Amino acid sequence: MGNRAIADALEAGRRCVATMRENVSYIKGELPRVSLPDDLRARVAGACTDLTVAADRVSVALDEAGSRASRAANIGGLQLALIVASVHAETVKMHQVVLALRAAAATDRADCLSSVVVEESAANILRAFSQFRDAVGIHIH
């Protein structure tokens, strides 16, 4: 990766982190207002905690990658690829929560709103992640 590509990837990564934080905040604000069984509420809250921790960790890693990239672009590019893999793992966890909420919503109409709240936020995070992944130039299947 060249310096311009790394700068663009770092910016996309920072936007991804901001989106993660914004959407976790939104879910946490809505969680008390929706009807959920305790086990699903705990899963959603746990996913939010995991995303918050990941956002903090990724933010630090992006700063380190930017610092290293200024000295050696190949090291910065490799570190960015590792960061993408880390964020991907969090999107997989959130997807599992979305699937559990969908299953609950199929059997109990009170859960429909909670499913929509989390799905919408997960979609926002996934879009930002996809932009970050594309800026880094790797594809995860």
C-alpha positions in Angstrom: 0.0 0.0 0.0 1.2 3.5 -0.8 1.1 6.4 1.6 -2.1 7.8 0.1 -3.9 4.4 0.2 -2.8 4.0 3.8 -4.1 7.5 4.7 -7.4 6.7 3.1 -7.6 3.4 4.9 -6.8 5.0 8.2 -9.6 7.6 7.6 -12.1 4.8 6.7 -11.0 2.9 9.8 -11.7 6.0 12.0 -15.1 6.4 10.4 -15.8 2.8 11.1 -14.9 3.3 14.8 -17.1 6.3 15.0 -20.0 4.4 13.4 -19.5 1.5 15.9 -19.6 3.9 18.8 -22.6 5.9 17.5 -24.6 2.7 16.9 -23.7 1.1 20.2 -24.9 4.3 21.9 -28.2 4.2 20.0 -28.8 0.5 20.8 -28.0 1.1 24.5 -30.4 4.0 24.5 -33.2 2.0 23.0 -32.6 -1.3 24.9 -34.6 -0.2 28.0 -37.6 0.7 25.7 -38.0 -2.6 23.9 -39.5 -5.9 25.1 -36.9 -8.7 25.2 -36.5 -11.9 27.2 -33.6 -11.5 29.7 -31.3 -13.8 27.8 -31.6 -11.9 24.6 -31.3 -8.5 26.4 -28.1 -9.8 28.0 -26.8 -10.9 24.5 -27.5 -7.5 23.0 -25.9 -5.8 26.0 -22.9 -8.1 25.7 -22.5 -7.4 22.0 -22.6 -3.7 22.7 -19.9 -4.1 25.3 -17.8 -6.1 22.9 -18.2 -3.5 20.2 -17.2 -0.7 22.6 -14.1 -2.5 23.7 -13.3 -3.3 20.0 -13.8 0.3 19.0 -11.4 1.4 21.7 -8.8 -1.2 20.7 -9.2 -0.5 17.0 -8.8 3.3 17.6 -5.5 2.7 19.3 -4.4 0.2 16.7 -5.2 2.7 13.9 -3.0 5.3 15.6 -0.2 2.8 15.9 -0.6 1.7 12.2 -0.5 5.4 11.1 2.7 5.9 13.1 4.3 2.8 11.7 3.1 3.5 8.1 5.0 6.8 8.2 8.2 4.8 8.7 7.3 1.7 6.5 4.2 1.5 4.3 4.3 -2.3 4.1 4.2 -2.6 7.9 1.3 -0.1 8.1 -0.6 -2.0 5.4 -0.1 -5.4 7.2 -1.3 -3.9 10.5 -4.4 -2.5 8.8 -5.2 -5.9 7.4 -5.0 -7.3 10.9 -7.3 -4.5 12.2 -9.8 -5.3 9.5 -9.8 -9.0 10.6 -10.4 -7.9 14.2 -13.4 -5.7 13.2 -14.7 -8.5 11.0 -14.9 -10.8 14.1 -17.0 -8.2 15.9 -19.4 -7.9 12.9 -19.8 -11.7 13.0 -20.8 -11.6 16.7 -23.3 -8.9 16.0 -24.8 -10.9 13.1 -25.3 -13.8 15.5 -27.2 -11.5 17.8 -29.3 -10.2 14.9 -30.2 -13.8 13.9 -31.2 -14.6 17.5 -33.4 -11.5 17.6 -35.0 -12.4 14.2 -35.8 -15.9 15.5 -37.4 -14.4 18.7 -39.4 -11.9 16.6 -40.8 -14.8 14.5 -42.4 -16.2 17.6 -43.2 -13.1 19.6 -44.3 -9.8 18.1 -43.0 -7.8 21.0 -39.5 -8.5 19.9 -40.0 -7.1 16.4 -39.0 -3.6 17.5 -35.8 -4.8 19.2 -34.9 -6.8 16.1 -35.3 -3.7 13.9 -33.3 -1.5 16.3 -30.3 -3.9 16.4 -30.5 -4.8 12.7 -30.5 -1.2 11.6 -27.5 -0.4 13.8 -25.7 -3.6 12.7 -26.3 -2.6 9.0 -24.8 0.8 9.7 -21.7 -0.8 11.3 -21.4 -3.3 8.4 -21.5 -0.6 5.8 -18.7 1.3 7.6 -16.8 -1.9 8.0 -17.1 -2.7 4.3 -15.8 0.8 3.4 -12.9 0.2 5.7 -12.2 -3.2 4.3 -12.4 -2.0 0.8 -10.0 0.9 1.6 -7.5 -1.6 3.0 -8.0 -3.7 -0.1 -8.7 -7.1 1.4 -11.7 -9.4 1.1 -12.9 -11.7 3.8 -15.3 -14.5 3.1 
